[in-house]
Amino acid sequence: MATMQEIAKLAGVSRGTVDRVLNNRDGVNEETKKKVLEIADLVDYQPNKAGIALATQKKNIKIGILLYGEGNPFFEDLKTGISERYNDLSFYGFTYILKQSKSHVRDQIIALDEMLKEDINGLIISPFNDPRIVEKINELTDKGIFVVTVNTDLPDSKRIAYVGSDDYKSGQTAGGLMGLLTKGVGEIGIITGGHNVTGHENRIQGFEEVISKKYPKLQIVAIEECQDDDYKAYGALQRMLLEHPTITAIFFSAGGIYGGCKFLYQMTQKQPYTVITYDMSDVNIDFLNKDIITATIGQDPYRQGSIALSVLIDKLILGQDPEESRILTDINIKIKESL
């Protein structure tokens, strides 16, 4: 019976590439994938899953998953991706524990310390941009506890990989879209989750870069934080529009979309704001259909969760390093007419 190593030799690729193809994981181009599958079929490859599972069960591998943004629809979809990928990989016999903290660094540090008491072997984390979190990730890695960041990154840490969208590019996409939709004229207010989240900041930076370079008649006049909290987003947008009644466009760079859009929907005097958000949640689709949101940009949270778990299992169980340190999901745009 042929092994993965033998298939890799015949195909002229690494064993890790063969494993990704045979286990239907992302990161391999179609031509290579076709070649590997043809060779595997010719040599009648049969995976020794029972042996791998038995060895893994003896190790009692446990994975920690730490996310922020309680109640955020994005993270609900991400958790579904993790859960369903876990079902696919459950024959390995590993377990995972999931904690979801509030949108504050101190809460994430407390949750992380609690998780470490569980003797985890690996960690998937959506981290805050804070030196204390970087230090924790580096300490874990030095102890042999491998870390994958998801949705937002800490590139200066020792994490083995980041899985998520290119936030700077998605911010540029939002800026270009805003320019087109407003015809390059007007005033913009931004509602963001928090300045301590790298992904949120990168989106704003990409957005600002496009607006300043391509659309000089578009001005960003206000930025408010909401910690991905709908109640805070409702109040923040209300204050913003009272202080800046000439705002004609709104960019939600993170969560709090339901609260902010609910305020717009409840306004007694409707104004035709251009509103750009992130994610394809049921909430966003509802507000697209109500003409409150003009366009939304997808991050594919389901795939982010699924891929993040696969990457960590590859490392912990199969000993395979990720082929890329940044595994990026697609940037997709939805408008009402494309639903």
Buried (B, 14 or more C-beta within 10 A) or exposed (E): EBBBEBBBBBBEBBBBBBBBBBBEBEBBEEEBBEBBBEBBEEBEBEBEEEEBBEEBEEEEBBBBBBBBBEEBBBBBBBBBBBBEBBEBBEEBBBEBEBBBBBBBBEBBBBBBEBBBEEEBBBBBBBBBBBEEBBEBBBEBBEEEBBBBBBBBBBEEBBBBBBBBBBBBBBBBBBBBBBBEBBEBEBBBBBBBBBEBBBBBBBBBBBBBBBBEEBBEEBBBBBBBBBBBBBEBBBBBBBEBBEEEEEBBBBBBBBBBBBBBBBBBEEEEEEEEBBBBBBBBBEBBBBBBEEEBBBBBBBBBBBBBBBBBBBBBBBBBBBEBBBBEEEBBBEBBBBEBEEE
